[in-house]
Amino acid sequence: MTKSDFLTHDVYNQPEELFGYNLFDTDSTLASFFGYFGVEQQDLSEFGGLLGSLEVIEMARQANEYPPRLRSYDKGGNRIDQVEFHPSWHRLMELTISRGTASFPEVNSPDKHAHLKRAVGLYLASQIEAGHGCPVSMTHASVPSLRHEPDLAKIWEPLLRSRIYDYSTQDPMKKAGLTMGMAMTEKQGGSDVRSNSTRAIPLGDGTYELIGHKWFCSAPMSDGFMTLAYGPEGQGCFLVPRVLEDGRKNGIRIERLKEKLGNKSNASAEIEFLGAIGLPVGEQNRGVKTIMDMVGFCRLDSLVGSAAHMRHSLVQALWFASKRSAFAKKLIEHELMRNVLVDLALESKASTLMALRMSQAADLSASDELEAQLKRVGVAISKFLVCKRAPGFVAEAMECLGGSGYVEDSVTARLFRESPLNGIWEGAGNVNALDVRRALAKEQSAADAVEIELKKGSGLYSTYDEAARSVTEQLKSRTFDEWSTRSFVASLGLLLQASLMIQFASRVESEAFVKSRLERLERLERGGGQLIYGAIGPMKGSEVDEILDSVFPL
């Protein structure tokens, strides 16, 4: 017991906050994967030590406790559209950017593991504070889209790859480092960006005047924004600087900041383009294709972020269970709690391995077409499964702490509010599932890439081999009906995880994963179980109508 200021009792049996540990060194999955492929670890180990310090953990708390605030006007009544952040936000941005986490690898990078190491940097940073990962991710991901306009990339890319964080408001070319945001969706369309109404009017000097709106613009204080607008040739991609070269504010009006469920530290805005100057990027009738290069890497980061949330919530649950006593024993000594924790541990490891493998595919994609296909379709499969599993996972981990995990003083409460975001950002579940369906039906090489990855896990467990064989046969048929797409993509994701567990986890871990998860897969294929929502078996259209009509009169 410890003496306290309370008159009625002393406080005891309350686990202290976890801090002063190294996020990289204490993660055996990272160490074993890096060791297997001979990847240098020193920089990430140092970063992991910094992130686990009480100072940085406190910065994360403050950045969320004091969210950004919009200042539309200055004291003289002039429109300024400034978003103010707590100093801890800027310190987190500075720390993470200084480690190269926002820096897209240079062309022909000598570092063969550059994407993998950068992704792990984001994985570590997102465990402590997820919100600042949004502008970090977008800055990193903008470079491949920007490269569709080489002259523009030559100017902007070095500053986007800079490890210097400069949040001043001035001509971007006078800054030591830049950040990039993205603004695609509009009120009427959401993910259906082809329904966008924003217009781009040529000004005759190679630039365009943009008139319209964007419904979701995260990180509105970025130095530039990749966006979509319709010009004379069709819908094009544009880079819209926040400040023009002469120092004047560009025609971007921030209408309001979103009140979001989570992601509190990061600002997300509704904006209008009031004659904003836009610089064309790529072919002006292929804007969606151009910006999808950015979206693809943001999707990878969504996968990485969800794996990070799972990892950190698991660590919090383990820490609490190992320190808290109930019914004469530590929580972690109770068999039922052990069952829960080991199940969470298997899920977290498989999700982390999935994020690592997809990041590795990004490194290998430049010289290997099958790896390029795996990156494309594998990221969509992985994002669908892991990001969809994350909220339930974090809720289960939070439950291990009981009421202590549900209050806002707890890290798990913040993680839970954050957990649905990555499943929505850059395409919700249906969008990613349909993307997988299209890719597999259109490109034989995409199906081949998945099949090869599944074969890597064969030969050890007959249950896995049989399940992989069944899915492979469906891949070869290249016929995927839309109704069953979600359950099929979930099956692919689960088997990819099993293959990775067989390759990189211990025999005990892989056997436990295969036995437990493939039983769920069997239930899923029968239309039962709750691996994911949207896995109902075949139904008549009239039956579907009857159920939906009973929910709400439309």
Buried (B, 14 or more C-beta within 10 A) or exposed (E): EEEEEEEEEEEEEEBEEBEEBBBBBEBEBBBBBBEEEEBEBEBBBEBBBBBBBEEBBEBBBBBBEBBBEBEEEEEEEEEEBBBEBBEBBBBBBBBBBBBBBBBBBEEEEEBBBBBBBBBBBBBBBBBBBBBBBBBBBBBBBBBBBBBBBEEBBEEBBEBBBBBEBBBEBEBBEEBEBBBBBBBBBBEEBBBEBEEBEBBBBBEEEEBBBBBBBBBBBBBBBBBBBBBBBBBEBEBBBBBBBBBBEEEEBBBBBBBEBBEBEBBBBBBBBBBBBBEBBBBBBBBBBBBBBBBBBBBBBBBBBBBBBBBBBBBBBBBBBBBBBEBBEEEEEEBBBBEEBEEBBBBBBBBBBBBBBBBBBBBBBBBBBBEBEBBBBBBBBBBBBBBBBBBBBBBBBBBBBBBBBEEBBBEEEBBBBBBBBBBBBBBBBBBBBBBBBBBBBBBBBEBEBBBBBBBEBBBEBBEEBEBBBEBBEBBBEBBEEEEBEEEBBBBBBBBBBBBBBBBBBBBBBEEEBBBBBBEEBBEBBEBBBEEEBEBBEBBBEEEEEEEEEEEEEEEEEE
